[in-house]
């Protein structure tokens, strides 16, 4: 069954590099043992290899885990590299990341001051 990941409540990115030889059990162990996060709380977990040209995603789908693996043929992901950190992403930040952009995009339109018409 395919999942619309834009509707997932919790999206987490494991910063730094992860050994891409890890399967479901190894990645689940990283999430529970190292970061103490709940695997079963409508959460998508993202992992990236050392070269930043491939990633894996782990998701619990009510009756089992889904493991996605993608290798980028041209270009690299702008993956945060703080090895000890997990960040929660919005669905917009996930789109930026998977399009090869940084998850920290500058604001194109700055907020206006209220009461100022000039």
DOLO-129439 format. One record per residue: residue in three letters; x, z, y of N, C-alpha, C in turn. Coordinates in steps of 0.05 Angstrom, whole numbers, padded with zeros to 5 digits, always signed. Layout:
BEGIN
ALAXZYXZYXZY;...
END
This chain:
BEGIN
UNK+00017+00000-00024+00000+00000+00000+00018+00000+00025;UNK+00012-00017+00044+00027-00019+00068+00015+00001+00088;UNK+00033+00013+00104+00025+00033+00124+00030+00022+00152;UNK+00011+00026+00170+00015+00020+00198+00030+00043+00211;UNK+00056+00039+00214+00072+00062+00224+00068+00068+00253;UNK+00053+00051+00268+00047+00058+00295+00026+00080+00297;UNK+00012+00086+00274-00007+00108+00273+00004+00134+00262;UNK+00029+00134+00254+00041+00158+00243+00044+00179+00265;UNK+00037+00204+00260+00038+00225+00280+00066+00233+00288;UNK+00084+00235+00268+00111+00245+00273+00132+00224+00264;UNK+00148+00216+00283+00170+00197+00277+00196+00211+00284;UNK+00213+00214+00264+00239+00227+00268+00262+00208+00262;UNK+00282+00209+00279+00306+00194+00275+00329+00213+00269;UNK+00342+00209+00246+00365+00225+00239+00389+00212+00253;UNK+00400+00225+00274+00422+00213+00289+00447+00213+00273;UNK+00466+00197+00281+00491+00195+00265+00487+00176+00242;UNK+00507+00175+00225+00505+00157+00202+00498+00172+00177;UNK+00484+00158+00159+00475+00168+00134+00486+00150+00112;UNK+00494+00161+00090+00503+00145+00067+00480+00129+00057;UNK+00482+00103+00059+00460+00085+00052+00457+00083+00021;UNK+00474+00095+00006+00470+00096-00023+00449+00116-00031;UNK+00442+00134-00013+00421+00154-00019+00394+00141-00024;UNK+00380+00151-00043+00353+00142-00049+00333+00162-00038;UNK+00309+00162-00049+00287+00179-00040+00295+00208-00042;UNK+00305+00217-00065+00312+00245-00069+00334+00254-00050;UNK+00355+00238-00047+00377+00245-00029+00368+00247+00000;UNK+00352+00228+00009+00343+00229+00037+00323+00252+00041;UNK+00306+00257+00022+00288+00280+00024+00303+00306+00025;UNK+00325+00308+00010+00342+00332+00010+00355+00336+00037;UNK+00363+00314+00050+00375+00317+00077+00354+00328+00096;UNK+00330+00318+00095+00309+00327+00113+00302+00357+00109;UNK+00299+00365+00084+00290+00392+00078+00313+00412+00080;UNK+00337+00405+00069+00359+00424+00068+00374+00426+00094;UNK+00381+00404+00106+00397+00404+00130+00381+00409+00156;UNK+00357+00397+00157+00342+00399+00182+00316+00416+00180;UNK+00310+00425+00156+00287+00443+00152+00261+00432+00163;UNK+00256+00406+00158+00231+00393+00167+00212+00388+00144;UNK+00186+00386+00150+00166+00382+00129+00163+00352+00123;UNK+00168+00345+00099+00166+00317+00091+00138+00306+00089;UNK+00119+00324+00086+00091+00317+00079+00072+00318+00103;UNK+00082+00321+00127+00065+00325+00151+00062+00299+00167;UNK+00052+00278+00154+00049+00251+00166+00073+00244+00183;UNK+00096+00244+00170+00121+00239+00184+00137+00216+00172;UNK+00149+00200+00190+00166+00179+00182+00195+00187+00190;UNK+00213+00185+00172+00241+00193+00177+00259+00168+00175;UNK+00275+00165+00196+00293+00141+00198+00322+00149+00195;UNK+00337+00133+00180+00365+00138+00174+00380+00112+00179;UNK+00405+00114+00188+00421+00090+00194+00448+00092+00181;UNK+00459+00069+00172+00486+00067+00161+00507+00068+00182;UNK+00532+00069+00173+00555+00071+00190+00558+00047+00209;UNK+00552+00023+00198+00556-00001+00214+00534-00007+00234;UNK+00512+00008+00233+00488+00005+00250+00475-00022+00246;UNK+00479-00034+00223+00465-00059+00218+00444-00057+00196;UNK+00439-00032+00187+00418-00028+00167+00406+00000+00171;UNK+00381+00003+00163+00368+00029+00164+00349+00032+00141;UNK+00343+00058+00135+00323+00064+00116+00302+00082+00129;UNK+00278+00080+00119+00255+00096+00129+00242+00109+00105;UNK+00236+00135+00107+00223+00150+00086+00196+00161+00096;UNK+00175+00156+00080+00148+00165+00088+00133+00174+00063;UNK+00119+00197+00066+00101+00207+00044+00074+00195+00048;UNK+00064+00181+00028+00038+00166+00030+00017+00179+00012;UNK+00013+00204+00015-00007+00220+00001-00004+00222-00030;UNK+00007+00202-00043+00011+00203-00072+00039+00196-00080;UNK+00056+00192-00061+00084+00186-00068+00099+00178-00043;UNK+00126+00175-00046+00143+00167-00023+00145+00137-00022;UNK+00147+00127+00003+00153+00099+00008+00181+00099+00020;UNK+00199+00083+00009+00226+00079+00020+00229+00051+00029;UNK+00234+00047+00055+00238+00021+00066+00268+00017+00072;UNK+00278-00006+00068+00306-00012+00073+00307-00039+00088;UNK+00322-00040+00110+00325-00065+00124+00354-00069+00133;UNK+00364-00093+00129+00390-00101+00139+00386-00121+00161;UNK+00398-00116+00184+00397-00134+00206+00418-00156+00203;UNK+00410-00181+00204+00429-00202+00199+00447-00209+00223;UNK+00435-00208+00247+00450-00213+00271+00445-00191+00291;UNK+00466-00176+00298+00463-00154+00317+00464-00127+00304;UNK+00461-00107+00321+00463-00079+00311+00440-00063+00324;UNK+00435-00040+00312+00416-00021+00324+00430-00003+00343;UNK+00416+00005+00364+00427+00024+00384+00420+00052+00374;UNK+00434+00061+00354+00428+00086+00340+00443+00109+00353;UNK+00429+00131+00361+00443+00154+00372+00462+00166+00351;UNK+00486+00175+00360+00507+00183+00341+00513+00212+00340;UNK+00497+00230+00352+00502+00259+00349+00495+00267+00321;UNK+00515+00272+00304+00513+00276+00276+00495+00299+00268;UNK+00492+00319+00285+00477+00344+00277+00449+00344+00288;UNK+00439+00321+00297+00413+00321+00311+00392+00304+00298;UNK+00367+00313+00300+00344+00298+00293+00327+00296+00318;UNK+00318+00273+00325+00301+00270+00349+00273+00260+00341;UNK+00254+00270+00355+00226+00260+00351+00222+00237+00370;UNK+00212+00215+00359+00207+00191+00375+00178+00185+00379;UNK+00172+00171+00400+00145+00160+00404+00144+00133+00390;UNK+00120+00122+00387+00118+00096+00374+00131+00075+00392;UNK+00131+00078+00418+00144+00059+00436+00175+00060+00432;UNK+00186+00084+00430+00215+00087+00425+00222+00075+00398;UNK+00205+00078+00378+00210+00065+00352+00211+00035+00355;UNK+00193+00023+00370+00193-00006+00374+00219-00014+00388;UNK+00227+00000+00409+00252-00006+00423+00275-00006+00404;UNK+00277+00016+00388+00299+00019+00370+00301-00004+00350;UNK+00278-00011+00338+00278-00032+00318+00281-00060+00330;UNK+00278-00062+00356+00283-00088+00370+00312-00090+00380;UNK+00328-00069+00374+00357-00069+00382+00362-00057+00409;UNK+00342-00044+00421+00345-00032+00447+00350-00002+00444;UNK+00360+00010+00465+00364+00039+00466+00337+00053+00467;UNK+00335+00077+00455+00310+00092+00457+00307+00105+00484;UNK+00328+00105+00500+00327+00116+00527+00327+00094+00548;UNK+00304+00082+00552+00301+00060+00571+00296+00072+00599;UNK+00309+00060+00619+00304+00068+00646+00276+00060+00655;UNK+00265+00075+00673+00238+00069+00683+00239+00045+00702;UNK+00223+00025+00697+00223+00001+00714+00207+00007+00740;UNK+00186+00022+00737+00169+00029+00760+00172+00059+00765;UNK+00180+00066+00789+00183+00095+00794+00156+00107+00803;UNK+00151+00132+00796+00126+00144+00804+00124+00146+00835;UNK+00100+00141+00845+00096+00142+00874+00090+00171+00883;UNK+00096+00177+00908+00088+00203+00918+00059+00201+00927;UNK+00044+00222+00920+00016+00223+00927+00013+00227+00957;UNK-00006+00215+00970-00011+00219+00998+00006+00201+01016;UNK+00022+00183+01004+00039+00165+01019+00030+00137+01015;UNK+00022+00123+01036+00012+00096+01034+00033+00075+01042;UNK+00057+00082+01048+00077+00063+01057+00095+00055+01035;
END
